[in-house]
């Protein structure tokens, strides 16, 4: 666990700043007995601010710092081992967050980082962004990021619930992933995305149905409407004349 220290504790303001110090859990301390004094304050390069105590930050501090340096909106990072999410992480099974709208809104995309990949701080920082707020770590649990502890805990809780649904659904025969048009609608209504609902915007986003009217979508399903929503001419079969018809 780590968190940026507020700017007022670095000499000004109330909000965390990009190069603020980071407070992290220490090495060699059982979390069951962890006390406030056990936490380690480090500079933005990972150097302990008070080396005389002999306390060292978690071995993962360089990964956390890489994420903080790259993403100014991230103020808290937690690596955890919730049961169902960890089960998916160690099984390397395919996982898709597009199965429950509310979960997708909270988590957005959830991907997996390979074992060698999540050991490299730069790779983790490059993977995480506004669309990837949490990640399953191959054989290594889960990494969650956010602007506050509440936000990160919320994402961990929702992820674990979603992984449980995913696992139990697979036992019942599989999951049904929400289609592209449904995802675009969720992202537009609840996530502030795809505000341009024109057909041209839909094509640019890889979702040709964006901007089509319900009537146009219905016709498209019958193969009579192009991606732009314009009706295509219907070709009529010419009746062959037989000699008896003349």
C-alpha positions in Angstrom: 0.0 0.0 0.0 1.2 3.5 -0.7 -0.2 7.0 -1.0 1.0 10.4 -2.0 1.5 12.8 0.9 -0.6 15.9 0.8 1.1 19.1 -0.5 0.5 20.9 2.9 2.8 18.3 4.4 5.4 19.2 1.7 5.1 22.9 2.2 1.8 24.2 0.8 -1.7 23.5 -0.6 -4.2 20.8 0.4 -4.0 18.4 -2.5 -1.3 15.9 -3.5 1.3 17.2 -5.9 3.0 15.2 -8.8 6.4 15.1 -7.1 5.1 14.7 -3.5 6.6 12.3 -1.1 5.0 8.9 -0.7 4.0 7.0 2.4 4.3 3.3 2.0 4.0 0.0 4.0 7.4 -1.3 5.2 9.4 -4.5 4.5 9.4 -7.2 7.1 6.4 -6.2 9.2 3.3 -8.4 9.6 0.3 -6.4 8.5 -1.7 -7.9 11.4 0.5 -5.9 13.8 1.2 -2.9 11.5 1.2 0.5 13.4 1.3 4.0 12.1 4.9 4.4 13.2 5.8 1.4 11.0 5.0 3.3 7.7 7.9 4.6 5.7 8.0 8.1 4.1 10.1 8.2 0.9 11.2 10.8 -1.5 9.9 10.6 -5.1 12.9 8.5 -6.0 12.3 5.9 -3.3 14.9 7.1 -0.9 13.7 6.9 2.8 13.2 10.4 4.2 14.5 9.2 7.6 17.1 6.5 7.0 18.3 6.5 10.6 15.2 4.5 11.5 16.5 1.6 9.4 13.0 1.0 8.0 12.7 0.3 4.3 9.6 0.6 2.1 7.9 -2.3 0.4 9.9 -3.9 -2.5 7.2 -2.7 -4.8 7.8 1.0 -4.1 9.5 1.5 -7.4 6.5 0.3 -9.3 4.2 2.6 -7.3 6.5 5.5 -7.9 6.5 4.8 -11.6 2.7 4.9 -11.7 2.6 8.2 -9.6 5.1 9.8 -11.9 3.2 8.9 -15.0 -0.4 9.5 -13.7 -1.0 12.6 -11.8 -4.6 11.6 -11.0 -3.5 8.5 -9.0 -2.9 9.2 -5.3 -3.3 5.7 -3.8 -2.1 2.3 -4.9 -2.9 -1.1 -3.3 -1.9 -4.6 -4.2 -4.2 -7.1 -2.7 -5.1 -10.8 -2.9 -9.0 -11.1 -2.8 -9.9 -14.7 -3.2 -11.9 -14.9 -6.5 -9.8 -12.2 -8.2 -6.6 -14.0 -7.2 -8.1 -17.3 -8.5 -8.5 -15.8 -11.9 -5.0 -14.3 -11.7 -3.3 -17.6 -11.0 -5.5 -19.5 -13.6 -4.5 -17.0 -16.4 -8.2 -17.4 -17.5 -9.6 -14.8 -19.9 -11.6 -12.1 -18.0 -13.9 -9.4 -19.3 -15.4 -6.7 -17.3 -18.2 -6.0 -19.8 -20.8 -8.3 -18.2 -22.5 -6.1 -15.5 -23.1 -2.4 -16.3 -22.5 -1.0 -12.8 -19.3 -3.0 -12.5 -18.1 -1.7 -15.9 -18.8 1.9 -14.9 -16.7 1.5 -11.7 -13.8 -0.5 -13.2 -13.9 0.2 -16.9 -11.5 -2.2 -18.6 -9.8 -4.9 -16.6 -6.8 -6.6 -18.1 -4.1 -9.0 -17.0 -0.4 -8.3 -16.8 2.0 -11.3 -17.3 4.4 -12.3 -14.6 7.5 -10.8 -16.1 5.5 -7.7 -17.2 4.2 -6.7 -13.8 7.7 -7.0 -12.3 8.8 -4.1 -14.5 7.7 -0.7 -13.1 7.7 1.0 -16.5 5.4 -1.6 -18.0 2.9 -1.4 -15.2 2.9 2.4 -15.4 2.4 2.2 -19.2 -0.5 -0.2 -18.9 -2.5 1.7 -16.3 -4.5 4.7 -17.5 -8.0 6.2 -17.2 -9.5 3.1 -19.0 -7.4 0.6 -17.0 -7.7 1.4 -13.3 -7.1 -2.1 -11.9 -5.2 -5.1 -13.2 -5.0 -8.8 -12.6 -1.4 -9.8 -12.0 -0.5 -13.2 -13.3 0.2 -15.3 -10.1 0.4 -12.1 -8.1 -3.1 -10.9 -7.0 -4.5 -7.6 -8.0 -3.2 -4.0 -8.4 -5.7 -1.2 -7.9 -5.3 2.6 -8.3 -7.4 5.6 -7.6 -7.6 9.2 -6.4 -8.3 8.2 -2.8 -8.4 5.2 -0.5 -12.2 5.1 -0.7 -12.0 4.9 -4.5 -9.4 2.2 -4.5 -11.3 0.1 -1.9 -14.5 0.5 -3.9 -12.8 -0.8 -7.0 -11.3 -3.7 -5.1 -14.7 -4.6 -3.7 -16.4 -4.4 -7.1 -13.7 -6.3 -8.8 -13.9 -9.2 -6.3 -17.7 -9.3 -6.7 -17.4 -9.3 -10.5 -14.8 -12.1 -10.4 -17.1 -14.2 -8.2 -19.9 -13.7 -10.7 -17.6 -14.5 -13.6 -16.3 -17.7 -12.0 -19.8 -19.0 -11.1 -21.2 -18.1 -14.5 -18.5 -20.1 -16.2 -19.7 -23.1 -14.1 -23.2 -22.6 -15.5 -22.1 -22.7 -19.1 -20.3 -19.4 -19.8 -20.9 -15.6 -19.7 -22.6 -13.3 -22.1 -20.6 -10.2 -22.8 -22.5 -6.9 -23.5 -22.3 -5.9 -27.1 -20.5 -2.9 -28.6 -23.6 -0.7 -28.9 -24.5 -1.4 -25.3 -21.0 -0.5 -24.1 -21.0 2.7 -26.1 -24.4 3.7 -24.6 -23.1 3.1 -21.1 -19.9 5.0 -21.7 -21.9 7.9 -23.2 -24.6 8.1 -20.5 -22.5 7.4 -17.4 -18.9 7.9 -18.2 -18.9 11.1 -20.3 -17.6 9.4 -23.4 -18.7 9.4 -27.1 -20.5 12.7 -26.8 -20.6 13.0 -30.6 -23.3 10.5 -31.5 -23.1 11.0 -35.3 -22.7 7.9 -37.5 -19.3 9.2 -38.6 -18.2 9.3 -34.9 -19.5 5.8 -34.5 -17.4 4.6 -37.4 -14.4 6.3 -36.0 -14.9 4.5 -32.7 -15.3 1.2 -34.4 -19.1 1.1 -33.6 -21.0 1.8 -36.8 -24.3 1.7 -35.0 -23.6 4.8 -33.0 -25.9 7.6 -34.3 -28.2 5.3 -36.1 -31.9 5.6 -35.4 -33.8 2.6 -34.1 -35.5 2.2 -37.5 -32.1 2.3 -39.2 -30.7 -0.3 -36.8 -33.6 -2.6 -37.4 -33.2 -2.3 -41.1 -29.5 -2.9 -40.8 -30.1 -6.2 -39.0 -32.0 -7.3 -42.1 -29.0 -6.3 -44.3 -30.7 -3.4 -46.0 -28.9 -0.5 -44.4 -25.3 0.5 -44.8 -23.0 1.5 -41.9 -23.9 5.1 -42.5 -27.6 4.5 -42.0 -28.6 5.2 -45.6 -31.0 2.7 -47.2 -29.4 0.7 -49.9 -31.4 0.0 -53.1 -33.2 -3.3 -53.1 -32.4 -5.3 -56.1 -35.4 -7.0 -57.6 -35.0 -10.3 -59.3 -36.1 -10.2 -62.9 -38.6 -12.9 -63.9 -37.3 -15.0 -66.7 -39.8 -15.2 -69.6 -40.6 -18.6 -70.9 -41.8 -19.2 -74.4 -45.2 -20.1 -73.1 -45.5 -16.7 -71.5 -45.1 -14.8 -74.8 
